[in-house]
Amino acid sequence: MTTWSDNRRPYEAPATIDEWLIKRGISINYSAVFTWDEEQVRSDYEDLFNEIEAYNERIDELESKFQTLHQSRLEYMEVHDINNWHTLDPIRDAEHLTQNASFSDDIVACNTEGKKLKKERGAKGRVLPLLAGIIDGSYSDFSSIINDERSVHGLMSSNSGDPMWDYIGPLHNIRWGMYPKLD
């Protein structure tokens, strides 16, 4: 079931594609995307798709590394009968505290890189549905994006079975995902 907000204000469309791109966090380098030839759109889509896949792979590697580090830390604690790192004596247990610091540094580095990569992936990922919508014919011009936004404005909840999603392009469609890759 699809529900709409009771306090729905009228949709206010951005005046220009540049304004829309900035609001969406997409580079204004895409302001002329509707004038690009099909080959350029497809090439950009292909490059972005591959970059996002590379980000996904690296993020998966980091998540796996984090799990390995976490498990190693727990095993170290178990082998050395450590219940709580904070209860260790700074002098007598210096070796264990050094090991804990090493685990912590590696975990922090792993998490920091993962957050950075997710942020970068997100920025690139905002462009992909725009290009996919141009390729699949959902978006022939800027007004077709605005029409979709107007259609989903004030949406509170919906399920993917609602027929409205058959007519909404990738930017606002809850059914859309980057897979399968467009040919």
Backbone torsions as a table, in degrees:
resi	resn	phi	psi	omega
1	MET	NA	138.7	178.7
2	THR	-103.3	131.4	178.5
3	THR	-123.0	150.7	-177.7
4	TRP	-120.6	152.1	178.6
5	SER	-65.0	139.4	175.7
6	ASP	-73.6	-25.0	-177.0
7	ASN	-100.8	33.3	-175.2
8	ARG	-66.7	119.2	174.9
9	ARG	-85.5	156.3	178.1
10	PRO	-60.3	142.9	178.8
11	TYR	-69.5	131.6	176.5
12	GLU	-112.4	107.4	-178.3
13	ALA	-73.4	143.2	173.8
14	PRO	-62.7	148.5	-176.3
15	ALA	-70.9	-32.0	-176.2
16	THR	-136.7	163.0	175.7
17	ILE	-65.1	-34.2	177.3
18	ASP	-59.8	-44.5	178.3
19	GLU	-61.0	-43.1	179.1
20	TRP	-63.6	-44.7	-179.8
21	LEU	-61.0	-45.6	-180.0
22	ILE	-61.8	-44.9	179.2
23	LYS	-59.7	-36.1	-179.1
24	ARG	-85.5	-5.8	-178.7
25	GLY	75.1	30.4	179.2
26	ILE	-109.5	140.1	-179.2
27	SER	-57.3	139.7	177.4
28	ILE	-71.3	-2.3	171.6
29	ASN	-60.2	-18.0	180.0
30	TYR	-93.3	8.5	-177.2
31	SER	-65.3	-22.7	179.0
32	ALA	-104.2	15.5	-173.5
33	VAL	-56.2	-30.5	-179.0
34	PHE	-78.0	-6.8	175.1
35	THR	-100.8	-7.0	179.9
36	TRP	-68.1	150.2	173.1
37	ASP	-77.2	162.0	-175.2
38	GLU	-56.7	-38.5	-179.0
39	GLU	-61.8	-40.8	179.4
40	GLN	-66.8	-41.8	178.6
41	VAL	-62.3	-47.2	-179.6
42	ARG	-64.4	-39.4	179.3
43	SER	-63.8	-44.7	179.1
44	ASP	-64.9	-41.2	177.2
45	TYR	-59.6	-48.5	-179.1
46	GLU	-59.0	-47.7	-179.8
47	ASP	-61.3	-46.9	179.8
48	LEU	-64.0	-42.7	179.3
49	PHE	-57.9	-47.8	-179.4
50	ASN	-64.9	-39.1	177.3
51	GLU	-63.4	-43.3	180.0
52	ILE	-64.6	-40.7	176.2
53	GLU	-61.2	-40.4	177.8
54	ALA	-63.7	-41.3	175.4
55	TYR	-60.0	-46.0	179.9
56	ASN	-58.5	-43.8	179.7
57	GLU	-63.1	-45.3	-179.2
58	ARG	-66.3	-39.8	178.1
59	ILE	-63.7	-41.7	176.5
60	ASP	-61.4	-41.6	177.4
61	GLU	-60.6	-43.7	-179.9
62	LEU	-66.2	-39.0	177.8
63	GLU	-65.1	-38.1	176.6
64	SER	-66.6	-42.4	178.1
65	LYS	-62.1	-41.9	177.9
66	PHE	-58.9	-46.7	179.9
67	GLN	-60.8	-41.0	178.7
68	THR	-64.1	-45.3	178.5
69	LEU	-61.8	-45.1	-179.6
70	HIS	-60.6	-45.5	179.8
71	GLN	-65.2	-40.7	178.1
72	SER	-62.0	-40.2	178.9
73	ARG	-63.3	-45.0	178.4
74	LEU	-63.0	-41.7	179.1
75	GLU	-65.0	-40.1	177.3
76	TYR	-60.4	-45.0	179.4
77	MET	-61.3	-42.6	-178.8
78	GLU	-66.2	-46.7	-178.8
79	VAL	-60.6	-37.3	-176.6
80	HIS	-99.5	13.1	176.5
81	ASP	53.0	48.8	178.6
82	ILE	-105.3	119.3	178.3
83	ASN	-91.8	-34.5	-177.0
84	ASN	-150.3	122.7	-178.4
85	TRP	-60.2	-32.5	-175.7
86	HIS	-69.7	-17.4	-179.5
87	THR	-89.7	-2.3	-179.0
88	LEU	-74.7	148.0	178.3
89	ASP	-80.5	129.3	-176.7
90	PRO	-60.8	-28.0	-178.7
91	ILE	-93.3	-55.6	-176.0
92	ARG	-64.7	-34.4	-175.8
93	ASP	-108.7	27.4	-176.7
94	ALA	-56.2	-39.4	-179.2
95	GLU	-62.2	-43.3	179.4
96	HIS	-68.0	-39.3	179.3
97	LEU	-66.9	-35.0	175.4
98	THR	-64.1	-42.5	178.1
99	GLN	-64.0	-40.6	177.6
100	ASN	-62.3	-42.1	178.5
101	ALA	-61.7	-38.8	178.2
102	SER	-64.3	-46.5	176.4
103	PHE	-58.1	-47.5	-177.3
104	SER	-62.1	-44.6	179.2
105	ASP	-60.5	-43.7	179.8
106	ASP	-65.6	-40.2	179.4
107	ILE	-66.4	-43.6	178.8
108	VAL	-62.6	-44.4	179.1
109	ALA	-60.9	-41.9	179.4
110	CYS	-62.8	-48.1	-179.5
111	ASN	-66.7	-40.0	179.9
112	THR	-63.1	-47.1	178.5
113	GLU	-63.9	-40.9	179.3
114	GLY	-60.8	-44.2	178.7
115	LYS	-63.2	-41.8	179.2
116	LYS	-62.2	-46.3	-179.4
117	LEU	-65.1	-38.8	178.6
118	LYS	-64.5	-37.9	178.1
119	LYS	-66.1	-45.3	178.4
120	GLU	-63.6	-42.9	178.7
121	ARG	-61.3	-41.1	179.5
122	GLY	-61.3	-40.6	179.1
123	ALA	-63.4	-42.6	178.8
124	LYS	-71.6	-35.5	-178.2
125	GLY	-67.0	-22.0	178.3
126	ARG	-70.9	-24.6	-178.1
127	VAL	-83.3	-33.1	-172.8
128	LEU	-55.1	-46.7	179.5
129	PRO	-66.3	-27.7	175.3
130	LEU	-63.6	-50.4	-179.6
131	LEU	-65.5	-40.2	178.3
132	ALA	-61.5	-39.8	179.2
133	GLY	-66.5	-33.5	175.8
134	ILE	-69.9	-44.0	-179.2
135	ILE	-63.9	-44.6	-176.1
136	ASP	-82.7	-1.2	176.0
137	GLY	90.8	1.2	178.5
138	SER	-66.4	-34.8	-176.4
139	TYR	-121.4	108.3	177.2
140	SER	-96.6	-19.6	179.0
141	ASP	-162.1	176.4	-177.4
142	PHE	-60.7	-37.0	-177.8
143	SER	-63.8	-27.2	178.3
144	SER	-68.9	-31.2	174.4
145	ILE	-68.4	-45.2	-179.6
146	ILE	-62.0	-38.9	177.6
147	ASN	-60.6	-41.6	176.1
148	ASP	-62.8	-45.1	-179.7
149	GLU	-61.1	-41.3	178.8
150	ARG	-62.6	-37.8	-178.6
151	SER	-66.7	-33.3	-177.0
152	VAL	-102.7	0.4	-179.3
153	HIS	-60.9	129.0	178.9
154	GLY	84.1	5.6	179.4
155	LEU	-65.5	127.7	178.6
156	MET	-95.5	-46.7	-179.9
157	SER	-158.5	157.0	178.9
158	SER	-160.6	165.4	171.6
159	ASN	-116.7	159.2	-174.6
160	SER	-69.6	-10.4	179.0
161	GLY	-81.7	-11.7	-179.4
162	ASP	-63.3	129.7	-177.9
163	PRO	-61.9	-17.2	179.3
164	MET	-58.4	-29.2	-177.4
165	TRP	-71.6	-13.1	175.5
166	ASP	-69.9	-18.6	-173.3
167	TYR	-115.1	-0.1	-178.0
168	ILE	-99.9	134.4	179.9
169	GLY	-72.6	174.8	-173.3
170	PRO	-59.5	-31.3	-176.0
171	LEU	-60.3	-33.8	-174.9
172	HIS	-121.6	10.7	-172.8
173	ASN	-95.2	120.7	-178.7
174	ILE	-68.0	-17.0	178.1
175	ARG	-82.1	-19.2	-171.4
176	TRP	-76.4	139.9	171.8
177	GLY	-143.4	164.5	-174.9
178	MET	-70.4	-16.3	177.8
179	TYR	-106.4	145.3	-0.7
180	PRO	-75.6	153.3	178.8
181	LYS	-65.6	136.7	178.0
182	LEU	-73.8	143.2	176.9
183	ASP	-87.3	NA	NA
